[in-house]
Structure formats: C-alpha cells, structure tokens
Amino acid sequence: MQRFPRFNEGLQSDIRISNLTGLEHDWTGVYDAVRWIQFIMAILSILGSGSIITYAAFQNLIKTPEIRPLFYLSFTDLLLGVSWLVGAVLYREPLGSQNIACYNLQSTGQIFYVSSFFYTINYTWVLYTDLKEKYNRTVNGFSQVGSNHAYRVSRIVTILSGVIPVLLMAPVFWGGNVAKCYQNFSQPYKCLLMHTGTLEPDTGYSEGDTKVCHAMHYYGIGVFLLTFFCTFTGIVVLLVKARSLYKRFVNSSGFLGDQQWGNIRVIERRVILYPTAFFCCWGPAIVLATVKLFNPTGQEKFYVVLYILQAFTSASQGILNCFVYGFTQHMFHFMKKKTSRDVDTQTPLLRSQKKCYASRHSISTGTSLMTG
C-alpha cells in the first residue's frame, strides 16, 4: 500500500504537498476516511437524485412549472454525485497520466457546484412565485399575465444556470491546461473533490506558469465563494418574503378549502426545507474554503473536522433533496386523505354551507375585479 510522505520527509525536489497536508502529522488516515465517506455519500446522492428524476419522468411531471426546475436541480446533483464517485475511484489509481484527469475533474466538479447553487435559488424562486400566485388568486383574483411572466423568467434562469458556470470555469480549463497546472495533482488525494490546499508547483515550472497556476487556483476558489454568497443572499431574501407572504395568507379573509390549505402548507414547507438542505450541504465547505484562503496554516484539528464534515455534507445534496421532496409529498397526500375523511364525516348541511360560502366568496371576488 502506498504511503504518503510525512511533513519532515516531503522536502524532495520532485514532490510538493499542499499546505493542507503540510502539517505536523501524516494525513494518510484522514484522506482514506474522506475517500470512503465521499464514495458512500456519492452513491447515496446518485440514488436520491436519480429517484426524483425517475419519479418525475414516469409521472409525466417534467414539463410542469414546479417540477421542471427541481428536475434540473436533481440532474445537476446526479452529475455532481458521479464526479464525487469518480474522484473516490481515482484516489488509489497509479499516478502519472491521471494528473490531467484529476485537474479537469476538479474543474468539472466546480461547474456542477455552481450550477447547483443557481438551480437551488431558481427552484426556491419558483416555489415563492407559486405561493404568491395562490395568494393573489385567493385574495386579489388570479392574474394570468403575472403567471406567464414568472414562467418565462424561470425558463431563462434555468438556461443561464447551466451556461454561466461553464463560462466562469472556462479560464480554469484553458489557462490551467496550457500552463500544465495539472502537474500539481501528482498525489492521489488531489482527485478528491473540494480539496482546497494551496498549490505548490514542481521545480520544473517556469515563473510565468507558476503565476498562471496560482491565479487559476485562487480564481476558482473566488468563483466558488462569490457564487455561494450571492446565492445565499438571494435565498435568504426569498425566505423572508415567503414567510411574510404565508403570514398574510393566514391572516387573509379569503375562503380556502382544506385541500387548498394543505397545498399551500406544502409549498411553504418546501420553500424552507430546500434552502435548509442547501445550507447544511455547503456550509462546511464554504467555511473550510474561506479559512484556508485567509489562514492556510491554522489549527490542524479544526481543518480535520471541517474536511470530514465537508465529505459528509457536500456530496449529500441529492439524497437530502430526495428526502425533502418525499417528506413534503407524503405530507400533501396525508392532508388530502385527511380532508377526504373529514368530508365523509360532515353532515350534508355543513357541506352545503361550505359550498355556499365558497360560491359567495368567488362572486364577491369577481365583482371586485370588475368594479376595480
């Protein structure tokens, strides 16, 4: 079994180890643990995201406005899980020609990270607009123009969510391969995705190539952090607006049936749970990347904890999104069955009163729209 050099043995001219491994102790055990965690979580993420894709395909839900952005998010999670799995498989492969594969795998994985950020905020925005549409339909009357506008915006954002990450990472692919930055990936642990150690070029590097590789390295980290914080800000704004809208929904005087309330509560739960899963997945990775960027020689134990947490969480977005969707679907079907049972136990007089109230509310809403 191959053994990584310790810090005091790693001063050979042909091997340079990143700051993350250039500490007092041998990190072989840590990387072995991260490799297996990444392998297992990648498989679970592939199964979770694949189940959503399969369910949406067999139920013919891909073209629906709500499921379409979730489908693209799940597809991105699937590709990201495959990238994590490939990185774990390449961990113990022979070194040499795989350096190029590891370098480009890291860059490809970052495209999927950024895409998942954009698709997450897009799906959160779709859920918020769906909630807002139901509120306007109930209280102020339905506006088809606003719904069509939201649908067009969602389609545009969906396309841009796949194109922008490729454009952002194009300099890393081109500049890094031209400058042969993949020579920095001569260690198996460099194939593990989300490795944020500082690059240390080999002695054969020219000064110009060294500057290019460092620039590409920090550019990649900057893109990762900047896109996350922009996405984080947008999601927080949508969460605040969704909570405020839900409270207005509860306090509104419009009549809603039990099934309508169940649908609204499911949307409100999804608006909260999907961003929560997103923050849980990427929180440790963001903290680790930020700390390593500004303090690369910090506390070793702190880095070990963050690195292992990152292996658990960053590769788990597919399975967590699957749990959230399954939970909210179960919640919706439970409320639907509960409503059916309540209707069966109601007296004919109570059912007729509810229908009469609903018809009066719809007439009053239509009259207010005509006079307005």
C-alpha positions in Angstrom: 0.0 0.0 0.0 1.3 3.4 -0.9 2.3 5.7 1.9 2.2 9.5 1.8 5.4 11.2 2.9 5.4 12.9 6.3 6.0 16.6 6.5 9.6 16.2 7.5 10.1 13.8 4.6 8.4 15.8 2.0 11.2 18.2 1.0 12.2 16.2 -2.1 12.5 18.2 -5.2 10.0 16.2 -7.3 7.1 16.2 -4.8 5.4 19.2 -3.2 2.5 18.8 -0.9 -0.2 21.4 -0.4 -0.5 23.4 2.9 -3.4 21.2 3.9 -1.2 18.2 4.1 2.0 20.1 5.0 1.3 19.9 8.7 3.0 18.1 11.6 1.3 14.7 11.1 0.7 12.3 8.3 -2.8 12.9 6.8 -3.0 9.4 5.1 -5.7 8.2 7.6 -7.7 11.4 7.1 -7.7 11.1 3.3 -8.5 7.4 3.5 -11.6 8.2 5.6 -12.6 11.1 3.4 -12.3 8.9 0.3 -14.7 6.3 1.7 -17.1 8.9 3.1 -17.1 10.6 -0.3 -17.6 7.2 -2.1 -20.6 6.2 0.1 -22.3 9.7 0.1 -21.8 10.0 -3.7 -23.7 6.7 -4.2 -26.5 7.8 -1.9 -26.7 11.2 -3.7 -26.9 9.4 -7.1 -29.7 7.2 -5.8 -31.6 10.1 -4.3 -31.4 12.5 -7.3 -32.0 9.6 -9.7 -35.2 8.7 -7.8 -36.5 12.2 -8.3 -35.7 12.2 -12.0 -37.3 8.7 -12.4 -40.4 9.7 -10.5 -40.8 12.9 -12.5 -40.3 11.1 -15.8 -42.8 8.3 -15.1 -45.4 10.7 -13.7 -45.0 13.0 -16.7 -44.2 15.9 -14.4 -41.1 17.2 -16.1 -43.0 19.8 -18.1 -44.9 21.2 -15.1 -43.7 24.7 -14.0 -42.9 23.5 -10.4 -41.2 20.2 -11.1 -39.1 21.3 -14.1 -36.5 23.4 -12.0 -36.4 20.5 -9.5 -35.7 18.1 -12.3 -32.7 20.2 -13.5 -31.5 20.6 -9.9 -31.7 16.8 -9.4 -29.9 16.2 -12.7 -27.1 18.5 -11.6 -26.9 16.7 -8.3 -26.7 13.4 -10.2 -23.8 14.7 -12.3 -22.1 16.1 -9.2 -22.5 12.7 -7.4 -20.9 11.0 -10.4 -18.0 13.4 -10.2 -17.5 12.6 -6.4 -17.7 8.9 -7.2 -15.0 9.2 -10.0 -12.8 11.2 -7.7 -13.0 8.5 -5.0 -12.3 5.7 -7.5 -9.2 7.6 -8.9 -7.8 8.0 -5.4 -5.8 4.8 -5.4 -5.1 4.6 -9.1 -1.5 4.7 -10.4 0.0 8.2 -10.6 1.3 9.9 -13.8 -1.2 10.2 -16.7 -4.1 10.6 -14.3 -2.9 14.1 -13.2 -4.7 15.7 -16.1 -7.8 13.8 -15.3 -7.8 14.9 -11.7 -7.2 18.5 -12.6 -10.0 18.6 -15.1 -12.3 16.6 -12.8 -11.9 19.3 -10.1 -12.8 22.0 -12.6 -15.7 20.0 -13.9 -17.0 19.4 -10.4 -16.9 23.1 -9.7 -19.1 23.7 -12.7 -21.7 21.3 -11.1 -21.3 23.1 -7.7 -22.0 26.5 -9.2 -24.9 25.1 -11.3 -26.5 23.5 -8.2 -26.3 26.9 -6.5 -28.1 28.6 -9.3 -30.7 25.8 -9.7 -31.4 25.9 -6.0 -32.2 29.6 -5.9 -34.2 29.1 -9.2 -36.3 26.4 -7.6 -36.7 28.5 -4.4 -37.9 31.4 -6.5 -40.4 29.1 -8.4 -41.8 27.9 -5.1 -42.1 31.5 -3.9 -43.8 32.7 -7.1 -46.2 29.7 -6.8 -47.1 30.7 -3.3 -47.5 34.3 -4.3 -49.7 33.3 -7.3 -52.0 31.3 -5.0 -52.2 34.3 -2.6 -53.2 36.7 -5.5 -55.7 34.2 -6.8 -57.4 33.9 -3.4 -57.3 37.4 -2.2 -56.9 39.7 -5.2 -58.0 37.5 -8.1 -55.8 35.5 -10.4 -53.5 37.3 -12.9 -52.6 35.1 -15.8 -50.2 37.8 -17.1 -48.1 37.6 -13.9 -48.0 33.8 -14.1 -46.8 33.8 -17.7 -44.1 36.3 -16.9 -42.9 34.2 -14.0 -42.8 31.2 -16.2 -40.7 32.9 -18.9 -38.3 34.2 -16.3 -37.9 30.7 -14.8 -37.1 29.3 -18.3 -34.4 32.0 -18.9 -32.9 31.4 -15.4 -32.8 27.7 -16.0 -30.8 28.1 -19.2 -28.4 30.6 -17.6 -27.9 28.3 -14.6 -26.3 25.8 -17.0 -24.4 28.2 -19.2 -22.9 30.7 -16.7 -20.9 28.1 -14.7 -19.3 26.8 -17.9 -18.3 30.4 -18.9 -17.0 31.1 -15.4 -14.8 28.0 -15.4 -13.6 28.2 -19.0 -10.4 30.2 -18.0 -9.5 27.5 -15.5 -9.8 24.8 -18.1 -7.9 26.7 -20.8 -5.3 28.5 -18.7 -4.7 25.6 -16.4 -4.1 23.1 -19.1 -1.9 25.4 -21.2 0.3 26.2 -18.1 0.3 22.5 -17.2 -1.1 23.1 -13.7 -2.1 19.5 -13.6 1.4 18.7 -12.5 0.3 19.9 -9.1 -2.1 16.9 -9.0 0.7 14.3 -8.5 -0.8 13.0 -5.3 -4.0 10.7 -5.1 -5.8 12.9 -2.6 -5.8 15.7 -5.2 -8.5 13.7 -7.0 -10.8 14.1 -4.0 -13.2 16.9 -4.9 -13.3 20.1 -2.8 -9.6 19.8 -2.0 -8.7 23.4 -1.2 -5.0 23.2 -0.4 -2.6 25.8 -1.6 -0.8 24.8 -4.8 2.9 24.2 -4.6 4.4 24.0 -8.2 7.1 21.5 -9.1 10.7 22.6 -9.7 10.2 22.3 -13.5 7.7 25.2 -13.6 8.6 28.5 -15.2 7.9 31.7 -13.3 5.1 32.6 -15.8 3.4 29.2 -15.4 3.6 29.4 -11.6 1.8 32.8 -11.7 -0.9 31.4 -14.0 -1.5 28.3 -11.8 -1.8 30.4 -8.7 -4.1 32.8 -10.4 -6.3 29.9 -11.7 -6.3 28.3 -8.2 -7.4 31.4 -6.4 -9.8 32.4 -9.2 -11.6 29.0 -8.8 -11.9 29.5 -5.1 -13.1 33.0 -5.6 -15.8 31.9 -8.1 -17.0 29.2 -5.6 -17.2 31.6 -2.7 -18.7 34.5 -4.6 -21.4 32.5 -6.3 -22.3 30.8 -3.0 -22.7 34.1 -1.1 -24.7 35.7 -3.9 -27.0 32.6 -3.9 -27.1 32.7 -0.1 -28.2 36.3 -0.1 -30.9 35.7 -2.7 -32.3 32.6 -0.9 -32.4 34.5 2.4 -34.4 37.3 0.7 -36.8 34.8 -0.8 -37.2 33.0 2.6 -38.1 36.3 4.3 -40.6 37.2 1.6 -42.1 33.7 1.6 -42.6 33.8 5.4 -44.2 37.2 5.2 -46.5 36.1 2.4 -47.5 33.0 4.3 -48.4 35.1 7.4 -50.5 37.3 5.1 -52.1 34.2 3.7 -53.1 33.0 7.2 -54.5 36.4 8.2 -56.4 36.9 5.0 -60.2 36.8 4.9 -60.4 34.7 1.8 -62.1 31.3 1.9 -59.8 28.3 1.4 -60.7 24.7 1.5 -58.8 22.2 3.5 -57.1 20.8 0.4 -56.1 24.3 -0.7 -54.6 25.0 2.7 -52.7 21.7 2.5 -51.2 22.6 -0.9 -50.2 26.0 0.4 -48.6 24.5 3.5 -46.6 22.0 1.4 -45.3 24.8 -0.8 -44.4 26.8 2.3 -42.5 23.9 3.8 -40.6 23.3 0.6 -39.6 27.0 0.4 -38.0 26.5 3.8 -36.6 22.9 3.7 -34.8 23.0 0.3 -32.7 26.1 1.2 -32.1 24.5 4.6 -30.8 21.4 3.0 -28.7 23.6 0.7 -27.1 25.4 3.6 -26.4 22.2 5.5 -24.7 20.7 2.4 -22.4 23.5 1.6 -21.8 25.2 5.0 -18.7 23.2 6.0 -17.2 23.5 2.5 -17.6 27.3 2.5 -16.1 27.7 6.0 -13.2 25.5 5.1 -12.5 27.3 1.7 -12.8 30.7 3.4 -10.5 29.8 6.3 -7.9 28.1 4.1 -7.9 31.2 1.8 -7.1 33.7 4.6 -5.3 31.4 7.1 -3.8 28.4 5.3 -1.6 27.5 8.4 -4.3 27.4 11.0 -5.3 24.8 13.6 -4.9 21.3 12.2 -7.7 19.6 14.2 -10.1 22.3 13.1 -9.2 21.6 9.4 -9.6 17.8 10.0 -13.1 18.3 11.4 -14.2 20.6 8.6 -12.7 18.4 5.9 -14.5 15.3 7.2 -17.8 17.3 7.6 -17.4 18.5 4.1 -17.1 15.0 2.8 -20.3 14.1 4.6 -22.4 17.1 3.6 -21.2 18.4 0.2 -21.9 15.1 -1.6 -25.3 14.6 0.1 -27.4 17.3 -1.7 -29.0 14.8 -4.0 -30.2 12.5 -1.1 -31.3 15.4 1.1 -33.4 16.9 -1.7 -34.9 13.5 -2.3 -35.8 13.3 1.4 -37.3 16.8 1.4 -39.4 16.1 -1.7 -40.6 12.7 -0.4 -41.5 14.2 3.0 -43.5 17.1 1.5 -45.2 14.7 -0.9 -46.2 12.4 2.0 -47.4 15.5 3.9 -49.6 16.6 1.0 -51.1 13.1 0.5 -51.7 12.8 4.2 -53.6 16.1 4.2 -55.5 15.1 1.2 -56.6 11.8 2.8 -57.5 13.7 6.0 -59.6 16.1 4.0 -61.5 13.2 2.3 -62.2 11.6 5.7 -63.4 14.9 7.1 -65.7 15.4 4.1 -67.2 11.9 4.6 -67.9 12.6 8.3 -69.5 16.0 7.7 -73.3 16.4 7.7 -75.0 17.4 4.4 -75.9 20.8 5.9 -72.3 21.6 6.8 -71.1 20.6 3.3 -73.7 22.8 1.7 -72.8 25.8 3.9 -69.1 25.4 2.8 -70.1 25.3 -0.8 -72.4 28.3 -0.4 -69.6 30.3 1.3 -67.1 29.4 -1.4 -69.5 30.5 -4.2 -70.3 33.8 -2.4 -66.6 34.5 -2.0 -65.9 33.7 -5.7 -68.8 36.0 -6.7 -67.6 38.8 -4.5 -64.1 38.4 -5.8 -65.3 38.6 -9.4 -67.4 41.7 -8.6 -64.5 43.5 -7.0 -62.3 42.7 -10.0 -65.0 44.0 -12.5 -65.5 47.2 -10.5 -61.8 47.7 -10.0 
